Amino acid sequence: MVEECAPSVLPDAAWADYQGHGNPDTLAVRHTQWFRATFMPSLALGLGTDRDAEARMAFADALEGGMTRRLASRAEPIHSLVQTFVLAKAG
């Protein structure tokens, strides 16, 4: 049973660092690496299971490169919305 559900916004640690160093390329790399670690396995599976590991890696590298270039041109924070659930065993 769900006893509680609360959304929270987590601050962007990479943005906090960026405010100190001011390098948009470093900020973009950190954001893109987070995205790749979090979402790339699922996105690569969307290519189909018939693709080999090399094809999935090429897809991931191309997407990461494009994202890094785009994010470097628009430095801004990326805050994460997190849902926290408190569950209790019924019965």
C-alpha positions in Angstrom: 0.0 0.0 0.0 1.3 3.5 -0.8 1.3 5.6 2.3 2.9 8.6 0.8 4.0 10.0 -2.5 5.9 13.2 -2.8 7.7 14.9 -5.8 11.0 16.6 -5.2 13.2 18.7 -7.5 16.9 17.8 -7.2 19.3 20.6 -8.0 21.7 20.2 -10.9 25.2 19.5 -9.4 26.8 20.0 -12.8 25.2 23.5 -13.0 26.6 24.4 -9.5 30.1 23.4 -10.7 29.5 25.4 -14.0 28.8 28.5 -12.0 32.3 28.2 -10.5 34.3 27.3 -13.7 32.1 28.8 -16.4 33.1 26.3 -19.1 30.0 25.3 -21.2 31.8 22.4 -22.8 32.4 20.8 -19.4 28.8 21.4 -18.4 27.6 19.8 -21.6 29.8 16.7 -21.2 28.6 16.2 -17.6 24.9 16.5 -18.6 25.4 14.2 -21.6 27.2 11.6 -19.6 24.4 11.5 -17.1 21.9 11.1 -19.9 23.9 8.3 -21.5 24.2 6.4 -18.3 20.6 6.8 -17.4 18.7 6.4 -20.7 21.0 5.0 -23.4 20.6 1.3 -22.6 16.8 1.6 -23.1 17.1 3.8 -26.2 19.6 1.3 -27.7 17.2 -1.6 -27.1 14.6 0.4 -29.1 16.8 -0.2 -32.2 15.9 -3.8 -32.0 17.5 -6.9 -30.7 18.9 -7.8 -34.1 21.5 -5.0 -33.8 24.9 -6.0 -32.6 26.8 -4.3 -29.7 28.9 -2.4 -32.2 25.8 -0.8 -33.9 24.3 0.1 -30.5 27.6 1.7 -29.4 27.8 3.7 -32.6 24.2 4.9 -32.1 25.0 5.9 -28.5 28.2 7.7 -29.5 26.5 9.6 -32.3 23.6 10.7 -30.0 26.0 11.7 -27.2 28.1 13.8 -29.7 25.1 15.6 -31.0 23.7 16.2 -27.5 27.0 17.5 -26.2 27.3 20.0 -29.1 23.8 21.3 -28.7 24.0 21.5 -24.9 27.3 23.4 -25.0 25.6 26.1 -27.1 22.9 26.6 -24.5 24.2 26.4 -21.0 21.4 26.0 -18.5 20.6 23.8 -15.5 18.8 20.5 -15.9 17.0 19.8 -12.7 15.6 16.3 -12.0 12.1 15.6 -10.8 12.1 12.7 -8.4 9.1 10.9 -6.9 9.5 9.4 -3.4 7.1 6.7 -2.4 6.6 5.3 1.1 5.2 1.8 0.8 3.8 -0.4 3.6 3.1 -4.1 3.4 -0.7 -4.7 3.8 -2.0 -7.4 6.0 
